[in-house]
Amino acid sequence: MAVENVIWPVYIDASKSRSEGRRVPLDAAVEEPTVDEIADAVQQVGYDAVIERDVTHPREWDARGRVLVKGAEDSTKNDLVQAVAAYVGILRS
């Protein structure tokens, strides 16, 4: 079975602290990332993305959804999240 990485918007959200779930440095984070932007970034990095909209991160109240990343066995979760954050930043500029 393929390993699936999950990317929650909170991982790259500049308005969240590390203890609230942010996983990238503040200078790499973006304000209120959406699952659509994250999915676009995942595809730019070269993986397939599946959006799940009606799920809520355990540390959040709002259901912002999450993105399942397929085929990313060759990448560490941290590298993947960093690359996605960078691409969301590029897509916005």
C-alpha positions in Angstrom: 0.0 0.0 0.0 1.2 3.5 -0.8 2.2 5.8 2.0 0.0 8.8 2.2 1.3 12.0 3.7 -1.3 14.4 5.1 -0.8 18.1 4.9 -3.1 20.2 7.1 -3.4 24.0 6.4 -2.3 24.7 9.9 1.2 23.3 9.0 2.0 26.3 6.8 -0.3 29.0 8.4 1.5 32.1 9.4 -1.1 33.0 12.0 -0.4 29.9 14.0 2.4 29.2 16.4 4.6 26.1 16.5 2.6 24.9 19.5 -0.6 25.4 17.6 0.7 23.1 14.8 2.7 25.2 12.4 5.6 23.2 11.0 7.5 25.7 8.9 9.5 28.8 9.9 7.4 31.9 10.0 9.2 33.4 7.0 8.1 30.4 4.9 4.5 30.3 6.2 1.5 32.0 4.5 -1.6 33.6 5.9 -4.7 31.4 5.9 -3.7 28.8 3.3 -6.5 26.9 1.7 -6.6 23.2 0.8 -7.0 24.2 -2.9 -3.7 26.2 -2.8 -2.0 23.3 -0.9 -3.2 20.8 -3.5 -2.0 23.0 -6.3 1.4 23.3 -4.6 1.6 19.5 -4.1 1.0 19.0 -7.8 3.6 21.6 -8.7 6.1 19.6 -6.5 5.2 16.5 -8.6 2.8 14.5 -6.5 -0.9 13.6 -6.7 -3.1 15.4 -4.2 -6.6 14.5 -2.9 -8.5 17.1 -1.0 -10.7 16.1 2.0 -12.8 19.2 2.8 -14.9 18.0 5.8 -12.2 17.2 8.3 -10.8 19.2 11.2 -7.3 19.3 12.5 -7.2 18.1 16.1 -6.0 21.5 17.4 -8.5 23.6 15.4 -12.2 24.2 15.6 -12.9 25.1 12.0 -13.0 22.3 9.4 -10.5 23.7 6.9 -9.9 20.3 5.4 -6.6 18.5 4.6 -4.7 17.3 1.5 -3.6 13.7 1.1 -0.4 13.5 -0.8 0.1 10.3 -2.9 3.3 8.9 -4.1 5.6 10.9 -1.9 7.5 7.9 -0.4 10.8 9.4 -1.7 10.4 12.6 0.4 10.4 13.2 4.1 7.3 14.7 5.6 9.3 17.8 6.7 10.8 18.3 3.2 7.3 17.9 1.6 5.7 20.5 3.9 8.6 22.9 3.4 8.3 22.6 -0.4 4.5 23.0 -0.4 4.8 26.1 1.8 7.3 27.6 -0.6 5.1 26.8 -3.6 2.0 28.3 -2.0 4.0 31.5 -1.4 5.1 31.5 -5.1 1.6 30.8 -6.3 0.3 33.8 -4.4 3.0 36.2 -5.7 
